[in-house]
Amino acid sequence: MQVVFRTFYGHFVISKLQLVLNTLDSKKKKKKKKKKKKKKKKKKKKKKKKKKKKKKKKKKKKKKKKKKKKKKKKKKKKKKKKKKKKKKKKKKKKKKKKKKKKKKKKKKKKKKKKKKKKKKKKKKKKKKKKKKKKKKKKKKKKKKKKKKKKKKKKKKKKKKKKKPLTAPG
């Protein structure tokens, strides 16, 4: 702009434009600075209270967990492997016999399942015997009917005795 307007009039116009632009820029900068200051003050107060509480909790938990896990795992793994290799050769002869017994039991269970299928055929013969017992129960019911017929015969005998007595008189 300055290169183009080298005259007095051109220089006058440029100076006015620069003043207007400078005033606008200065106002914008002041507004931005005021807003930033307010936000910073609010954030600082909130962060100070929260950071103190969080830092104390995290430090205690992390230190306890890391120390316990690392110490226990390293000691147990190294000691157990060395002791087992020395004792197995001398004392674990009895434990090998127990393992053989467990394998035999698994084979016996498979044989028992085949025997159960043969027993199902024998159960069918037992059902036929039960049907014969039911026929005997029907004969007992016929005996009760015979007792009722005896009572009717006693009443007929009394009537026959009365009729001959009245005829000859």
C-alpha positions as CSV (number, residue, x, y, z in Angstrom):
1,M,0.0,0.0,0.0
2,Q,2.7,2.5,0.9
3,V,4.6,1.8,-2.3
4,V,1.5,2.7,-4.4
5,F,0.4,5.8,-2.5
6,R,3.6,7.9,-2.5
7,T,1.9,11.2,-2.7
8,F,0.8,13.3,0.3
9,Y,-2.8,12.3,-0.2
10,G,-1.9,8.7,-0.4
11,H,0.2,8.9,2.8
12,F,-2.7,10.6,4.6
13,V,-5.1,7.8,3.7
14,I,-2.7,5.1,4.7
15,S,-2.1,6.8,8.1
16,K,-5.9,6.9,8.8
17,L,-6.3,3.3,7.8
18,Q,-3.5,2.2,10.1
19,L,-5.1,4.1,13.0
20,V,-8.4,2.4,12.5
21,L,-6.9,-1.0,12.2
22,N,-4.7,-0.5,15.3
23,T,-7.7,0.5,17.4
24,L,-9.6,-2.5,16.3
25,D,-6.7,-4.8,17.0
26,S,-6.1,-3.3,20.4
27,K,-9.7,-3.7,21.4
28,K,-9.8,-7.3,20.4
29,K,-6.6,-8.1,22.3
30,K,-7.9,-6.5,25.4
31,K,-11.1,-8.6,25.3
32,K,-9.1,-11.8,24.7
33,K,-6.8,-11.0,27.6
34,K,-9.7,-10.4,30.0
35,K,-11.4,-13.6,29.1
36,K,-8.3,-15.6,29.5
37,K,-7.6,-14.2,32.9
38,K,-11.0,-15.1,34.2
39,K,-10.8,-18.7,33.0
40,K,-7.4,-19.3,34.4
41,K,-8.4,-18.2,37.9
42,K,-11.4,-20.6,38.0
43,K,-9.5,-23.6,36.7
44,K,-6.6,-23.1,39.2
45,K,-8.9,-23.2,42.2
46,K,-10.7,-26.4,41.1
47,K,-7.5,-28.3,40.0
48,K,-5.7,-27.6,43.3
49,K,-8.4,-29.3,45.4
50,K,-8.8,-32.4,43.1
51,K,-5.1,-33.0,42.5
52,K,-4.3,-33.3,46.2
53,K,-6.8,-36.0,46.8
54,K,-6.1,-38.0,43.7
55,K,-2.3,-38.1,44.1
56,K,-2.5,-39.5,47.6
57,K,-4.8,-42.4,46.7
58,K,-2.8,-43.4,43.6
59,K,0.5,-43.5,45.3
60,K,-0.6,-45.8,48.1
61,K,-2.4,-48.3,45.9
62,K,0.4,-48.6,43.2
63,K,3.2,-49.2,45.7
64,K,1.4,-51.9,47.6
65,K,0.3,-53.9,44.6
66,K,3.6,-53.9,42.8
67,K,5.7,-54.9,45.8
68,K,3.5,-57.9,46.8
69,K,3.1,-59.4,43.4
70,K,6.7,-59.3,42.4
71,K,8.2,-60.6,45.6
72,K,5.8,-63.6,46.0
73,K,5.9,-64.8,42.4
74,K,9.7,-64.9,42.2
75,K,10.3,-66.7,45.5
76,K,7.7,-69.4,45.1
77,K,8.6,-70.4,41.5
78,K,12.4,-70.8,42.2
79,K,12.0,-72.7,45.5
80,K,9.3,-75.2,44.5
81,K,11.1,-76.4,41.3
82,K,14.4,-77.2,43.1
83,K,12.8,-79.1,46.0
84,K,10.5,-81.3,43.9
85,K,13.3,-82.6,41.6
86,K,15.3,-83.9,44.6
87,K,12.4,-85.6,46.5
88,K,10.8,-87.3,43.5
89,K,13.7,-89.8,43.1
90,K,13.7,-91.0,46.7
91,K,10.2,-90.8,48.2
92,K,7.7,-90.8,45.4
93,K,7.6,-94.5,44.7
94,K,4.4,-95.0,46.6
95,K,2.6,-92.2,44.7
96,K,3.3,-93.9,41.4
97,K,1.2,-97.0,42.5
98,K,-1.8,-94.8,43.2
99,K,-1.8,-93.4,39.7
100,K,-2.0,-96.9,38.2
101,K,-5.1,-97.7,40.3
102,K,-6.9,-94.7,38.9
103,K,-6.4,-95.8,35.3
104,K,-7.8,-99.3,36.1
105,K,-11.0,-97.9,37.5
106,K,-11.7,-96.0,34.3
107,K,-11.6,-99.2,32.3
108,K,-13.9,-101.1,34.7
109,K,-16.6,-98.4,34.3
110,K,-16.8,-99.0,30.6
111,K,-17.4,-102.8,31.1
112,K,-20.2,-102.2,33.6
113,K,-22.2,-100.3,31.1
114,K,-22.3,-103.3,28.7
115,K,-23.6,-105.6,31.5
116,K,-26.6,-103.3,32.2
117,K,-28.0,-103.9,28.7
118,K,-28.2,-107.6,29.5
119,K,-30.1,-107.0,32.7
120,K,-32.9,-105.2,30.8
121,K,-33.9,-108.4,29.0
122,K,-34.3,-110.3,32.3
123,K,-36.7,-107.6,33.6
124,K,-39.2,-108.4,30.8
125,K,-39.6,-112.0,32.1
126,K,-40.5,-110.7,35.6
127,K,-43.4,-108.7,34.1
128,K,-45.0,-111.9,32.8
129,K,-45.1,-113.3,36.3
130,K,-47.0,-110.3,37.6
131,K,-49.8,-110.9,35.1
132,K,-50.5,-114.3,36.5
133,K,-51.0,-112.9,40.0
134,K,-53.7,-110.6,38.8
135,K,-55.8,-113.6,37.7
136,K,-55.8,-115.0,41.2
137,K,-57.3,-111.9,42.6
138,K,-60.4,-112.3,40.4
139,K,-61.2,-115.7,41.9
140,K,-61.4,-114.1,45.4
141,K,-64.2,-111.8,44.3
142,K,-66.4,-114.8,43.3
143,K,-66.3,-116.2,46.8
144,K,-68.1,-113.1,48.1
145,K,-71.0,-113.7,45.7
146,K,-71.6,-117.2,47.1
147,K,-72.2,-115.9,50.6
148,K,-75.2,-113.7,49.4
149,K,-76.9,-116.8,47.9
150,K,-76.9,-118.6,51.3
151,K,-79.0,-115.9,52.9
152,K,-81.8,-116.3,50.3
153,K,-82.1,-120.0,50.9
154,K,-82.8,-119.6,54.6
155,K,-85.9,-117.4,53.9
156,K,-87.4,-120.0,51.5
157,K,-87.3,-122.8,54.1
158,K,-89.4,-120.8,56.6
159,K,-92.2,-120.3,54.1
160,K,-92.5,-124.0,53.3
161,K,-93.0,-125.0,56.9
162,K,-96.0,-122.8,57.4
163,K,-98.0,-124.1,54.3
164,P,-98.3,-127.8,55.3
165,L,-99.5,-127.0,58.8
166,T,-102.7,-125.2,57.6
167,A,-103.7,-127.8,54.9
168,P,-104.8,-130.8,57.0
169,G,-106.8,-128.9,59.7
